[in-house]
Amino acid sequence: MGVIEDSGVQGLPVGAHVLHDYGWRDRAVLSLDECTLIDAAHDPKLSLGVLGLTGMTAWVGLRKVAQACEGDTVFISSAAGAVGSAAVQLALATGCTVIGSAGSRAKCESVLRLGAHAVFNYRDGSIRDQLRASLERVGKTGIDVYFDNVGGEQLEAAIREMAVHGRIALCGMTSAYSASTPQPGPSNLLKLVWNRVRMEGFLLRDHRADKSEFLAEMSAAVEENTVRSLDTVLPGGLAVAWESFSRMREGAFVGKVIIDL
Ligand SMILES: NC(=O)c1ccc[n+]([C@@H]2O[C@H](COP(=O)([O-])OP(=O)(O)OC[C@H]3O[C@@H](n4cnc5c(N)ncnc54)[C@H](OP(=O)(O)O)[C@@H]3O)[C@@H](O)[C@H]2O)c1
C-alpha cells in the first residue's frame, strides 16, 4: 500500500492511500489503472487485513468453500494468524461454535479475546487429545467445518473428529512450507469416506468475481464491530522487511504483519 505524493490525475488526490502490485518499495510511478483507491471511510490498514486479501481468503474459505452455517462447530488452525483471526471472527458472526489453535499462550489468549469458545496451544502436548478436549469443553461431538491453514498433524487430528457431512477448506499448509523433506499425508483419510466429508482446496484468485459481495458483508461487519483487525505493525521500513517476513513465518507475531514504510 502506498500514499499518493504527487498526482496529475483526477480522482487520485495527494494523500490518498492506494493498493498496487509493485511490491515492497519506497516509491513507485503508477498509472491510474494500476492503483486501487482505498475507501477513506476506513482505517487504510484494514485494506491490508480484514477488508483486503487476508479477510477475503477467510471469507471465501468459510462462505464459499466450507459453506459454514449458523450452529456449525468450526475448528480453525493458526487462529491468531492473519487469515485465521479473520476466519474466527467471521465464523462467530455466523453463529458458529469456534475452536482455534495457535502456537503460544499469548496467541491463544488473543484468540479467546476475539470470542472463540475454546482454544489450544498445538505446541503444548498431543494435538489429538487437545482437540478432543476442546470439543468436550464446548459440548460438541464433532467438527462440521475445519478451516485448515497449516496441514500436517492438525489436519490429521481434525479429520479424526469430523462430523458426518463435514467440510474441510484447505487454505494453506504452513507446517509444510519450510520442511526439507516431503511431509507424510494424513493416515486416516478413510474417515472422510465413512463420514461423507468433503475436503477442498481453494485459491483466492479464482474468486475475484465475489469481491463486491465480500466487501459488502465485511465492511458491514467492521462497522458493526463484529470483525476487527488483529495486527502487528513493525517500524523500520524496507530494511526490516525480509527479516520480518521470515520471523512471521516462524510465528513471531500476532495477526496481520504490517511493515510501516
Ligand atoms: N488459498 C489462498 O488463496 C490463500 C491466500 C492467502 C493465504 N493462504 C494461506 O493461508 C495460511 C495463513 O496465511 P496467513 O497469511 O494468515 O499466515 P499466518 O497464519 O499469519 O502465518 C503465520 C503463522 O503460521 C503459524 N505456523 C508457522 N509454522 C507452523 C507450523 N509448523 N505448524 C502450524 N502453524 C505454524 C505461526 O503461528 P503459530 O505461532 O500459531 O504457530 C505463524 O504465526 C497460510 O498457509 C497461507 O499460505 C492461502
Ligand as a Chemical Component Dictionary entry (heavy atoms), coordinates in Angstrom:
data_LIG
# 
_chem_comp.id                   LIG 
_chem_comp.type                 NON-POLYMER 
_chem_comp.pdbx_formal_charge   0 
_chem_comp.three_letter_code    LIG 
# 
loop_
_chem_comp_atom.comp_id 
_chem_comp_atom.atom_id 
_chem_comp_atom.alt_atom_id 
_chem_comp_atom.type_symbol 
_chem_comp_atom.charge 
_chem_comp_atom.model_Cartn_x 
_chem_comp_atom.model_Cartn_y 
_chem_comp_atom.model_Cartn_z 
_chem_comp_atom.pdbx_ordinal 
LIG N1  N1  N 0  -5.654 -20.282 -0.535 1  
LIG C1  C1  C 0  -5.365 -18.988 -0.680 2  
LIG O1  O1  O 0  -5.751 -18.335 -1.670 3  
LIG C2  C2  C 0  -4.545 -18.319 0.375  4  
LIG C3  C3  C 0  -4.418 -16.905 0.428  5  
LIG C4  C4  C 0  -3.674 -16.355 1.473  6  
LIG C5  C5  C 0  -3.045 -17.169 2.420  7  
LIG N2  N2  N 1  -3.157 -18.527 2.295  8  
LIG C6  C6  C 0  -2.556 -19.443 3.272  9  
LIG O2  O2  O 0  -3.279 -19.258 4.463  10 
LIG C7  C7  C 0  -2.463 -19.614 5.573  11 
LIG C8  C8  C 0  -2.497 -18.480 6.568  12 
LIG O3  O3  O 0  -1.907 -17.329 5.967  13 
LIG P1  P1  P 0  -1.598 -16.035 6.837  14 
LIG O4  O4  O 0  -1.070 -15.010 5.912  15 
LIG O5  O5  O -1 -2.751 -15.737 7.704  16 
LIG O6  O6  O 0  -0.416 -16.529 7.711  17 
LIG P2  P2  P 0  -0.370 -16.733 9.286  18 
LIG O7  O7  O 0  -1.345 -17.757 9.728  19 
LIG O8  O8  O 0  -0.407 -15.399 9.926  20 
LIG O9  O9  O 0  1.059  -17.413 9.250  21 
LIG C9  C9  C 0  1.977  -17.376 10.134 22 
LIG C10 C10 C 0  1.650  -18.329 11.283 23 
LIG O10 O10 O 0  1.750  -19.703 10.892 24 
LIG C11 C11 C 0  1.964  -20.445 12.066 25 
LIG N3  N3  N 0  2.911  -21.546 11.863 26 
LIG C12 C12 C 0  4.203  -21.464 11.499 27 
LIG N4  N4  N 0  4.744  -22.705 11.431 28 
LIG C13 C13 C 0  3.760  -23.577 11.753 29 
LIG C14 C14 C 0  3.708  -24.997 11.869 30 
LIG N5  N5  N 0  4.762  -25.766 11.630 31 
LIG N6  N6  N 0  2.543  -25.562 12.218 32 
LIG C15 C15 C 0  1.450  -24.801 12.453 33 
LIG N7  N7  N 0  1.449  -23.440 12.370 34 
LIG C16 C16 C 0  2.596  -22.844 12.024 35 
LIG C17 C17 C 0  2.552  -19.446 13.062 36 
LIG O11 O11 O 0  1.606  -19.270 14.082 37 
LIG P3  P3  P 0  1.736  -20.071 15.462 38 
LIG O12 O12 O 0  2.643  -19.271 16.318 39 
LIG O13 O13 O 0  0.334  -20.129 15.910 40 
LIG O14 O14 O 0  2.324  -21.385 15.118 41 
LIG C18 C18 C 0  2.661  -18.155 12.304 42 
LIG O15 O15 O 0  2.374  -17.010 13.109 43 
LIG C19 C19 C 0  -1.075 -19.881 5.005  44 
LIG O16 O16 O 0  -0.910 -21.267 4.874  45 
LIG C20 C20 C 0  -1.112 -19.199 3.653  46 
LIG O17 O17 O 0  -0.221 -19.772 2.745  47 
LIG C21 C21 C 0  -3.893 -19.100 1.314  48 
# 
loop_
_chem_comp_bond.comp_id 
_chem_comp_bond.atom_id_1 
_chem_comp_bond.atom_id_2 
_chem_comp_bond.value_order 
_chem_comp_bond.pdbx_ordinal 
LIG N1  C1  SING 1  
LIG C1  O1  DOUB 2  
LIG C1  C2  SING 3  
LIG C2  C3  SING 4  
LIG C2  C21 DOUB 5  
LIG C3  C4  DOUB 6  
LIG C4  C5  SING 7  
LIG C5  N2  DOUB 8  
LIG N2  C6  SING 9  
LIG N2  C21 SING 10 
LIG C6  O2  SING 11 
LIG C6  C20 SING 12 
LIG O2  C7  SING 13 
LIG C7  C8  SING 14 
LIG C7  C19 SING 15 
LIG C8  O3  SING 16 
LIG O3  P1  SING 17 
LIG P1  O4  DOUB 18 
LIG P1  O5  SING 19 
LIG P1  O6  SING 20 
LIG O6  P2  SING 21 
LIG P2  O7  DOUB 22 
LIG P2  O8  SING 23 
LIG P2  O9  SING 24 
LIG O9  C9  SING 25 
LIG C9  C10 SING 26 
LIG C10 O10 SING 27 
LIG C10 C18 SING 28 
LIG O10 C11 SING 29 
LIG C11 N3  SING 30 
LIG C11 C17 SING 31 
LIG N3  C12 SING 32 
LIG N3  C16 SING 33 
LIG C12 N4  DOUB 34 
LIG N4  C13 SING 35 
LIG C13 C14 SING 36 
LIG C13 C16 DOUB 37 
LIG C14 N5  SING 38 
LIG C14 N6  DOUB 39 
LIG N6  C15 SING 40 
LIG C15 N7  DOUB 41 
LIG N7  C16 SING 42 
LIG C17 O11 SING 43 
LIG C17 C18 SING 44 
LIG O11 P3  SING 45 
LIG P3  O12 DOUB 46 
LIG P3  O13 SING 47 
LIG P3  O14 SING 48 
LIG C18 O15 SING 49 
LIG C19 O16 SING 50 
LIG C19 C20 SING 51 
LIG C20 O17 SING 52 
# 
